[in-house]
Amino acid sequence: MAVPLAKAGADTKTLIPKTPLPRTHIVWDKNSLRLVGPGGNYARMIRLRNGDILCGYGDGQGQWAKRSRDNGVTWDKGTLVVPKQPYGNFANAELLQLHNGNLLFFSNLRPFKNQPQSPPAAFAIGVSRSIDNGATWSPVEFVYRAGTDGANGCWEPAGLQLPSGEIQMFFADEGPYTQSDEQQISLMRSHDNGLHWSTPEIASFRGKHRDGMPIPVRLPNGDLAFAIEDSGLSGTFKPVIIGTTAQDNWKSGAVSGESSQRWSALRTPLDAGVYAGAPYLRVLSNGETVLSFQQADDGNMDHSQMVVCVGNSQARDFTDATRPFENFKTSAQLWNALFVKDKRTITAMTSTKIGDIFGVWTMEGHLVRN
């Protein structure tokens, strides 16, 4: 029986019953190392309905969608989705295929400090659409704008479509906090396949701290959750899960720092000085969950390695930490993500330099039942 969750805005410290530990661990195949996007970073993958795998990423010149028709063995040259602009660059690619088959490509405009235009462009969340399975893409449409400088920007959009058809897009948002360094997670909804979007709601906010980099999922029992990096849990950033029931659907208000709907992702806490940011959450075919993040034991993000842990079906008790790329000499392994390839395989993605080549590198992991 699913454990009922308290209201999302509640500040009570309800005791959460112990839940079963995950029974899956991951064995990484070092021989499966592949370079998907030379010069690329911040990659995300989805499986299309026709069986192809689509990978979105940026490379400084724009945002690209690259396709594999042989299950990730080889990749095409890619399609430019959002070109670089004179006033700024785009980053933070995220892909979503809708129930009607359309594809949405979320991206984040990051204006240059010295822009050639007046008034200056604002940090913004953009959406591009494909109605032909990724062959062509519509021009980017900006659905939210924050401030014009990085201290008051918006970042890292990610989307999810519910069985009802409602699309939820989450992103990190500094726009409302022009006089502080705080940051919330904002939520916008669409009920017409992304043609129109609601005004932003506050999904989570810890006062005097920063919630960042949301990745949403629908859990096996229908409840909803998203992973964030939370600077207020313990020292520097740590991975945290925010949850609500399917019935509530984020309608009870912002999840505060003290809410029972916010919990540490990891079963064994990390030391306060350890940096563990940029989490990425996915659900395995057996109902368990898997989480990646970039960890630097010395607290310096530039020394990060990708870490992957397995959690239970309620996105709790993540454990059995592994490091897919630990046997390779790399630069910092940053902006990582996971792709559930099939019942037995998961793909890890990182942006790093291996040998003399910087880009998007992948590694296959075999899912093994304990």
C-alpha positions in Angstrom: 0.0 0.0 0.0 1.3 3.4 -0.9 2.2 5.7 2.0 0.0 8.8 1.8 1.9 12.0 1.5 1.1 15.1 3.6 0.1 18.3 1.8 2.8 19.8 -0.2 2.8 23.1 1.7 2.7 21.6 5.2 5.5 22.5 7.6 5.0 19.5 9.8 7.7 16.9 10.3 5.6 13.8 9.8 7.4 10.6 10.4 7.7 8.6 7.1 7.5 4.8 7.6 10.4 2.8 6.4 10.1 1.7 2.9 11.8 -1.3 1.2 15.4 -0.8 0.1 16.1 -1.1 -3.7 17.0 -4.6 -4.9 18.8 -3.5 -8.1 22.5 -2.6 -8.5 24.4 -1.4 -11.6 27.4 -2.9 -13.2 29.0 -0.5 -15.7 30.5 -1.9 -19.0 33.7 0.0 -19.5 33.9 -1.2 -23.0 30.7 0.6 -23.9 32.3 4.1 -23.7 31.1 6.2 -26.6 31.5 9.8 -27.8 28.0 11.0 -28.8 28.6 14.7 -29.3 32.1 16.2 -29.7 32.2 19.6 -28.1 28.8 19.0 -26.6 27.5 19.4 -23.0 24.4 19.0 -20.9 23.0 16.0 -22.9 19.6 14.3 -22.4 18.1 11.3 -24.1 14.6 9.9 -24.8 13.3 6.9 -26.7 10.9 7.8 -29.5 7.8 5.9 -30.3 9.4 4.5 -33.5 12.3 3.1 -31.5 14.9 5.7 -32.3 16.9 7.3 -29.5 17.0 11.1 -29.6 19.8 13.0 -27.8 19.6 16.8 -27.1 22.6 18.8 -26.2 24.4 22.2 -26.7 27.8 22.9 -28.1 28.2 26.7 -27.8 26.8 27.2 -31.3 23.3 26.2 -30.4 21.1 23.3 -29.3 21.1 20.1 -31.3 19.0 17.0 -31.6 21.0 13.9 -32.6 19.4 10.6 -33.6 20.5 6.9 -33.3 18.6 4.3 -35.3 20.6 1.4 -33.9 20.0 1.6 -30.2 22.8 4.1 -29.4 25.6 2.4 -31.3 26.0 5.1 -33.9 24.5 8.6 -34.3 23.7 10.9 -37.2 25.2 14.3 -37.7 22.3 16.0 -35.8 19.8 18.7 -36.5 20.2 22.3 -35.2 17.1 23.0 -33.1 18.0 26.4 -31.6 20.8 28.4 -33.1 23.1 30.7 -31.1 21.9 34.3 -31.2 23.9 37.6 -31.3 22.5 38.5 -27.9 23.0 35.2 -26.1 23.4 31.5 -26.1 21.0 28.6 -25.4 21.7 25.8 -22.9 20.0 23.1 -20.8 18.4 21.0 -23.5 15.5 18.7 -22.4 13.3 16.5 -24.6 9.7 15.4 -24.2 7.5 13.3 -26.6 3.8 14.0 -26.0 0.9 11.6 -26.2 0.0 13.0 -29.7 3.5 12.2 -30.9 4.8 15.9 -31.0 8.2 16.6 -29.6 9.0 19.5 -27.3 12.6 20.7 -26.9 13.0 22.9 -23.8 16.0 25.3 -23.6 17.3 28.2 -21.6 18.4 31.5 -23.1 21.4 32.9 -21.4 22.1 36.5 -22.6 25.6 37.8 -23.0 26.7 40.3 -20.5 27.6 42.9 -23.1 24.6 42.6 -25.5 24.4 44.5 -28.8 20.7 45.2 -28.4 18.6 47.6 -26.3 16.7 46.9 -24.2 18.8 43.9 -23.2 17.4 40.4 -23.6 16.3 38.6 -20.5 17.1 35.1 -19.3 14.2 33.0 -20.6 12.7 29.5 -20.9 12.1 28.5 -24.5 10.2 25.7 -26.2 10.6 24.4 -29.7 8.3 21.9 -31.3 8.6 19.1 -33.9 5.5 17.5 -35.5 7.6 15.2 -37.8 9.4 13.1 -35.2 12.4 15.5 -34.9 13.1 16.0 -38.7 12.3 19.7 -38.4 11.7 22.1 -35.5 9.7 25.3 -35.0 11.5 28.5 -34.0 11.9 28.8 -30.2 9.0 30.4 -28.3 9.8 32.1 -25.0 7.2 31.1 -22.4 8.8 32.7 -19.4 11.3 35.6 -18.9 13.3 36.4 -15.7 15.9 39.2 -15.2 18.6 40.4 -17.6 21.5 39.4 -15.5 22.7 36.1 -14.1 21.9 36.9 -10.5 18.2 37.2 -11.4 17.9 34.5 -14.1 16.0 31.3 -14.8 17.5 28.0 -15.6 17.2 24.3 -16.4 13.7 23.6 -17.7 12.4 20.0 -17.6 9.0 18.6 -18.6 6.6 15.8 -17.8 3.3 14.8 -19.3 0.7 13.2 -17.1 -1.9 10.5 -18.2 -4.5 13.3 -18.2 -2.5 15.1 -20.9 -1.4 17.9 -18.6 2.2 19.0 -19.3 4.2 20.2 -16.3 7.4 22.2 -16.9 9.7 22.9 -13.9 12.6 25.3 -13.8 14.9 27.0 -11.4 13.9 30.6 -11.0 15.8 33.6 -9.5 13.5 36.1 -11.1 11.4 36.9 -8.0 14.4 37.5 -5.8 16.2 40.6 -7.1 17.3 41.6 -3.6 18.6 38.3 -2.5 20.5 35.1 -3.6 17.5 32.9 -3.1 16.0 30.6 -5.8 12.8 28.7 -6.1 11.5 25.9 -8.4 8.7 27.3 -10.6 6.0 25.2 -12.3 4.1 26.0 -15.4 1.3 23.9 -16.8 -0.2 23.3 -20.3 -3.5 21.6 -21.1 -3.2 21.9 -24.9 0.0 20.1 -25.7 2.2 23.0 -25.0 0.5 25.6 -27.1 -0.3 27.8 -24.1 1.1 27.8 -20.6 -0.2 28.9 -17.2 1.5 31.6 -15.1 4.3 30.2 -12.9 3.5 28.6 -9.5 6.0 28.1 -6.8 6.6 24.3 -6.5 9.4 24.5 -3.9 11.3 27.1 -2.0 13.6 27.0 1.0 14.0 30.5 2.4 17.5 32.0 2.4 18.7 29.1 0.2 18.6 27.8 -3.4 16.5 25.0 -4.9 17.9 24.2 -8.3 17.9 21.9 -11.3 14.5 20.1 -11.1 13.9 16.8 -12.8 10.3 15.5 -12.6 9.0 11.9 -12.7 5.7 10.1 -12.2 6.2 7.3 -9.7 4.7 3.8 -10.2 1.8 4.4 -7.8 0.9 7.6 -9.7 2.4 10.1 -7.2 4.7 12.8 -8.5 8.2 13.8 -7.5 11.2 15.8 -8.7 14.8 15.8 -7.8 16.6 19.1 -7.0 19.9 20.3 -5.7 19.3 21.9 -2.3 21.9 24.3 -0.7 20.0 24.3 2.7 20.0 20.6 3.6 23.6 20.1 4.8 26.4 22.5 3.9 26.8 22.9 0.2 24.4 21.4 -2.5 23.0 17.9 -1.8 20.4 15.9 -3.8 16.9 16.2 -2.4 13.5 14.8 -3.5 10.3 16.9 -3.5 7.0 14.8 -3.6 3.2 15.1 -3.8 0.3 12.8 -4.3 -1.4 12.3 -7.6 -4.5 13.8 -6.1 -2.8 16.9 -4.9 -0.8 17.4 -8.1 1.2 20.3 -6.6 -1.9 22.3 -5.8 -1.3 22.7 -2.0 1.4 25.4 -2.5 5.2 25.6 -2.3 7.1 22.8 -0.5 9.1 24.6 2.1 12.4 23.7 3.7 10.7 22.0 6.7 7.9 20.2 4.8 7.6 16.5 5.1 7.3 16.5 1.3 11.0 17.4 1.1 13.5 14.7 1.9 17.2 13.8 1.5 17.6 11.5 -1.5 20.5 9.5 0.0 20.1 6.8 2.6 23.5 7.6 4.0 24.1 11.4 4.2 27.2 13.0 2.8 29.4 15.2 4.9 28.5 18.9 4.9 31.6 19.8 2.9 30.9 17.4 0.1 29.4 19.0 -3.0 26.7 16.9 -4.7 24.7 18.9 -7.2 22.9 18.6 -10.5 20.7 15.5 -9.8 18.9 13.6 -12.5 16.0 11.2 -11.6 14.5 8.4 -13.6 12.2 5.4 -12.9 13.3 1.9 -13.9 11.1 -0.6 -15.6 10.8 -2.6 -12.3 9.4 0.4 -10.5 12.6 1.3 -8.6 14.2 4.7 -9.1 17.7 5.8 -10.1 19.5 9.0 -9.4 22.7 10.6 -10.7 24.5 13.7 -9.4 28.0 15.3 -9.7 30.0 14.8 -6.5 33.2 16.5 -5.4 34.5 15.3 -2.0 36.6 18.4 -1.5 33.6 20.7 -2.2 35.1 22.0 -5.5 32.6 21.5 -8.4 35.5 21.4 -10.9 36.6 18.2 -9.3 33.3 16.4 -9.7 32.7 12.8 -10.8 29.4 11.4 -11.9 27.7 9.2 -9.2 24.7 7.0 -9.7 22.5 5.5 -6.9 19.5 3.3 -6.9 16.4 4.1 -4.8 13.1 2.4 -4.1 9.7 2.9 -5.8 9.0 6.0 -3.7 12.2 7.8 -4.7 13.7 7.3 -1.3 16.8 5.6 0.3 19.1 6.0 -2.7 22.1 3.8 -2.1 24.7 1.5 -3.8 26.7 4.4 -5.2 28.7 3.7 -8.4 30.9 5.9 -10.6 30.5 5.0 -14.3 33.6 6.9 -15.6 35.9 6.4 -12.6 38.4 4.2 -14.5 39.0 6.9 -17.1 41.2 10.0 -16.8 38.8 12.8 -17.3 38.2 16.5 -16.6 35.3 17.4 -14.3 32.3 15.2 -15.1 29.4 17.7 -15.2 25.8 18.1 -16.1 25.1 14.4 -16.1 21.9 12.5 -17.0 20.5 9.0 -17.2 18.5 7.2 -19.9 16.6 4.0 -19.1 17.4 2.1 -22.3 15.5 -1.1 -21.6 14.7 -3.5 -18.8 18.3 -4.5 -18.4 20.3 -1.4 -19.4 20.8 2.2 -18.4 22.9 4.8 -20.1 25.0 7.3 -18.2 25.8 10.7 -19.9 28.4 13.1 -18.9 30.1 16.3 -20.3 33.8 15.8 -19.8 37.2 15.5 -21.6 38.6 12.0 -22.2 41.9 11.8 -23.9 42.1 15.0 -26.0 38.3 15.2 -26.7 35.8 17.2 -24.8 32.1 16.3 -25.4 29.2 14.2 -24.5 30.3 10.7 -23.5 28.1 7.8 -22.6 28.5 4.5 -20.7 26.2 1.5 -20.6 25.2 0.0 -17.2 23.7 -3.5 -16.7 20.8 -3.6 -14.1 21.3 -6.6 -11.9 18.9 -7.9 -9.3 20.5 -8.5 -5.9 
